[in-house]
Amino acid sequence: MTPPTRTELAAASPARQERLIGDYLCQEIGRVLHCPAATVDRHQTMTDLGVGSMSGLELRRRIRAALGVAPDLPTILRAENTHVLTLRLVDLLGATTAGAPSA
């Protein structure tokens, strides 16, 4: 799966944006944890999934490279689940398209 493009996200409904980014996020979590994306439990915390500081930094790097924005490491590590992190990415993407700086 390739990451969603800015054009694709801009044309998508809010629900579709969340789905696209959520699917992409699970794919990247799977990559940094060396497991299939389908095995990423979307209801677990990042730390319960096994995302620690090093894998969190790798996840942040991958997200920034693909989407141009990324939450800070504490936000990644403290996320209650992938949906919460997905919503943060949606917010960051909306802020950068509105001209605000990305975090």
C-alpha positions as CSV (number, residue, x, y, z in Angstrom):
1,M,0.0,0.0,0.0
2,T,1.3,3.4,-0.9
3,P,0.7,6.4,1.4
4,P,-2.2,8.6,0.5
5,T,-1.3,11.7,-1.5
6,R,-2.1,15.2,-0.4
7,T,-4.4,15.5,-3.5
8,E,-6.1,12.2,-2.6
9,L,-6.7,13.4,1.0
10,A,-7.9,16.8,-0.1
11,A,-10.5,15.3,-2.4
12,A,-11.7,12.8,0.3
13,S,-14.5,13.1,2.8
14,P,-13.4,13.4,6.4
15,A,-14.4,9.7,7.0
16,R,-12.4,8.6,4.0
17,Q,-9.4,10.7,5.1
18,E,-9.5,8.9,8.4
19,R,-9.7,5.5,6.7
20,L,-6.8,6.2,4.3
21,I,-4.5,7.6,7.0
22,G,-5.5,4.9,9.5
23,D,-4.8,2.1,7.0
24,Y,-1.5,3.8,6.1
25,L,-0.6,4.2,9.8
26,C,-1.2,0.5,10.6
27,Q,0.9,-0.4,7.6
28,E,3.8,1.7,8.9
29,I,3.4,0.4,12.5
30,G,3.6,-3.1,11.1
31,R,6.7,-2.2,9.2
32,V,8.5,-0.8,12.2
33,L,7.4,-3.7,14.4
34,H,8.2,-6.3,11.6
35,C,4.7,-7.7,11.5
36,P,1.8,-7.7,9.0
37,A,-0.4,-4.6,9.1
38,A,-3.4,-6.8,9.5
39,T,-2.1,-8.0,12.9
40,V,-1.9,-4.4,14.3
41,D,-4.7,-4.2,16.9
42,R,-6.2,-0.8,16.4
43,H,-7.6,-0.7,19.9
44,Q,-4.3,-1.1,21.8
45,T,-2.0,1.7,22.9
46,M,1.2,2.3,21.0
47,T,3.3,0.9,23.9
48,D,1.1,-2.2,24.2
49,L,1.6,-2.8,20.5
50,G,5.4,-2.6,21.1
51,V,6.1,0.9,19.9
52,G,9.0,2.2,22.0
53,S,11.2,5.2,21.6
54,M,13.4,3.8,18.8
55,S,10.5,2.3,16.8
56,G,8.5,5.5,17.5
57,L,11.2,7.6,16.0
58,E,11.3,5.3,13.0
59,L,7.5,5.6,12.7
60,R,7.7,9.4,12.9
61,R,10.4,9.5,10.2
62,R,8.3,7.3,7.9
63,I,5.2,9.4,8.5
64,R,7.0,12.6,7.8
65,A,8.6,11.3,4.7
66,A,5.3,10.1,3.3
67,L,2.9,12.8,4.5
68,G,5.1,15.8,5.2
69,V,3.9,16.0,8.8
70,A,4.4,14.0,11.9
71,P,3.4,14.3,15.5
72,D,6.1,14.6,18.1
73,L,7.5,11.4,19.7
74,P,5.6,11.8,23.0
75,T,2.3,12.1,21.1
76,I,3.1,8.9,19.3
77,L,4.1,7.0,22.4
78,R,1.1,8.2,24.5
79,A,-1.5,7.6,21.8
80,E,-4.4,5.6,23.2
81,N,-4.8,3.7,20.0
82,T,-4.2,4.1,16.2
83,H,-7.5,6.0,15.8
84,V,-6.3,8.7,18.2
85,L,-3.0,8.9,16.3
86,T,-4.9,9.0,13.0
87,L,-7.0,11.9,14.2
88,R,-3.8,13.8,15.2
89,L,-2.4,13.2,11.7
90,V,-5.6,14.4,10.1
91,D,-5.3,17.6,12.3
92,L,-1.7,18.1,11.3
93,L,-2.5,17.7,7.6
94,G,-5.4,20.1,7.9
95,A,-3.2,22.7,9.7
96,T,-0.4,22.5,7.1
97,T,-2.9,23.0,4.2
98,A,-4.3,26.0,6.1
99,G,-0.8,27.5,6.4
100,A,0.0,26.6,10.0
101,P,3.3,25.0,10.9
102,S,3.5,21.2,11.1
103,A,4.6,19.7,14.5
